[in-house]
Amino acid sequence: MESLTTAISVQVDKRDKELAVKILNRLGLNMSTYINMAIKQLINKDGVPFEIVNPKPSKELLKAMREGEDILNGKIKAKSYTNMHEMLKDLKA
């Protein structure tokens, strides 16, 4: 049976494409081969072959965000600085 091919065109961020091409080159692949591999995996898995989730902040980040809100709301007293040099001086002390 004769294999028929068709072309697709997609728009991607220029920098993302450059980074992807570099990685693919190191793997001995080109963009066309990779896209074909990705499509085959999509078909084989009958869905996207990787997890797609909204990133969730870590517990540490959530704690830091709550602390920042508490500082802004005046619940926690915190020293403020007018410039980076003052802050670095305190950090070194």
PEGI-V813036 format. One line per field, one symbol per residue. ss: DSSP state (A for helix, B for strand, O for the rest). phi: phi as a letter, one per 40 degrees, with the letter a starting at -180 (. if undefined). A space follows every 10 residues. Layout:
ss = ???
phi = ???
//
This chain:
ss = OOOOOOOOOO OOOAAAAAAA AAAAAAOOOO AAAAAAAAAA AAAAAOOOOO OOOOOOOOAA AAAAAAAAAA AAOOOOOOOO OOOAAAAAAA AAO
phi = .cccbacbbb bbddcccccc cccccccgbb cccccccccc cdcccficca cbbccbccdc cccccccccc cccgcbcacb bcaccccccc ccc
//
